[in-house]
Amino acid sequence: MKKTKLNWRTFFIVLISVGFTIWSGWFIHESSFVTIDGRRSYSLFDDAMISMRYAWNFSHGNGLVWNQGEYIQGYTNLLMVLIMSPATLVLSKTNAVLAIQLLGVVFVLTVAYLSLKIANIVFHSEDKKRREFFTALSFLCGLAYYPLVYWSLMGMETGLLAVLLLAGVFTSFEYVKSGDIKYLFLTASFGGLAFLTRNDSLIFSSVLWIYIYVICFWVNGKDKPWEPYLASIGLYLLFVVMQLAFQYLYYGEFLPNTYFLKLTGMPLSLRIQNGLRFVAPFLREIALVFLLSSISLLLNFRKDKLILYILILSAVAYQIYVGGDPWNYWRIMAPIVPLAFILAIDAANSIVNKIMVKSALPRYFNDGKAGSRFLVSGFLTTIIVLVGTLSANFRFLPEILFQSPPDTSISNRQNVNIAIALNEILTDNASIGVLWAGSIPYYTDRRAVDFLGKSDRYIAHLSPDVSGSVGWMGMSSVPGHNKYNLYYSIIELQPTYVQTFYWGKQDVSELAEPMYIKVKYRGITLYVRKGSPDVLWTRLKHP
């Protein structure tokens, strides 16, 4: 019986995948914590926990809502919410969170695999040995960008969007190469699912549709039939129209509440200014990779590489247009970074080859030493790419090496502890007022008041605070956090529990003092409404 020889690339991919999975398991453990009830608990990034609350209510028959009976779309990631729903249906609250973190591992591994498949097309002109090497390196780089890994393991839709984006890139490349119509409709399907994941993925899908049109109908095939192309666009638009119709029929508005929260009321010039300030550190961190991506086009221009480059620029331009983001872990731009790594590998290879051709090395590698030449060029290419990868990840090394806990994990522990305390000292009829609208509402199952308006239509339509009071990372006004009215949220709505009395330039402490009292329960400090029948006062004591 003939033995099958294990390909070195397959062995490398399996080894790296196992290593990444082990690292991810340790990351998930580090992001978890033991709460005041003595149990190990899990929490996603707070925005992902908002999605989990929608998923929990949906899977338990309460509707796709944050508060029961309030039809407000405080999420922008419908597909991710639907994916979360089976986990919330069959698992406990904390185990459902863990399941979504484990799913994030699958997303990142899929991104790496798709990076390999796209690289296989980009490096199609290389001989088999070099193509296998570069695609293996692309697989490694697909796992190597910490912000993409972080968002995926912390439950955000970033990993899912990266999977669908790269899948769409791959199938569009395959259609252009082979003309097989199935790839055209797969591109439409992946694009439609990406739209359900984040509506702004429309930008990336538009780039791919234009690419297919230019290559297939303008450059190479003016007599090619239009029907399949138009039908695939129709399939994509069906996803768009159906979601918009659903949002209008279910929530009463075509666009999510978060659209009004983040993009209305802010002057475009100020948004652009804030966006430029926010993006500047990202460009510095990824400067070497971006430079190599640019060199890739200059040294060996091809249309497929140009599309990858345009997708990278599109993500950066969109981030600038929306005025930045509250967190400098680059969640909007992270999905396109694997494409930048592929171009960087191509550039590094070209640079190394040009250096070797012009040096004395070719004479040394003559007379049967081509294998040694390949080893040297591969080694030098890898070094350049790894330096670029290290520079892009340098700020995150303490988290990568577990010298510091994953970002927001300390706040997550505090918020879950608050939720546990509230579950024990409040009745089911109580309400809670929060800045952190994820973990606390998810783990309490009580009506919540969102101070920052993701799930509050009134707050979302206010004018943003552009005074500089809600500004960080160079931004004078941070989208999603710059609309608030604490007098309305606290003094008028009077939630039973209040997380804070101040935000930005507002402080309602004096007005709230006659209404709320500071208490302590199991070491957790809480502000609860005085004399409320929804507080179990016998369990409390003053600090």
Buried (B, 14 or more C-beta within 10 A) or exposed (E): EEEEEEEEBEEBBEEBBEEBBEBBBEBBEBBBBEBBEEEEBBBBBBBBBBBBBBBBBBBEEBBBBBBEEBBBBBBBBBBBBBBBBEBBBEBEBBBBBBBBBBBBBBBBBBBBBBBBBBBBBBBEEBEEBBBBBBBBBBBBBBBBBBBBBBBBBBBBBBBBBBBBBBBBBBBBBBBBEEBEBEBBBBBBBBBBBBBBBBBBBBBBBEBBBEBBBBBBBEEEEEEEEEEBBEBBBEBBBEBBEEBBEBBEEEBEBEBBBBBBBBBBBBEEEBBBBBBBBBBEBBEEBBEBBBEBBBBBBEBBEBEBBBBBBBBBEBBBEBBBBBBBBBBBBBBBBBBBBBBBBBBBBBBBBBBBBEEBEEEEBEEEBEEEEEEEBBEBBBEBBBEBBBBBBEBBBEBBEEBBEEEBBBBBBEBBBBBBBBBBBBBBBBEEEBBBBBBBBBBBBBBBBBBBBBBBBBBBBEBBBBEBBBEEEBBEBBBBBBBBBBBBBBEBBBBEBBBBBBBBBEBBEBEBEEBBEEBBBEBEBEEBEBBBBEEBEBBBEEEBEEE
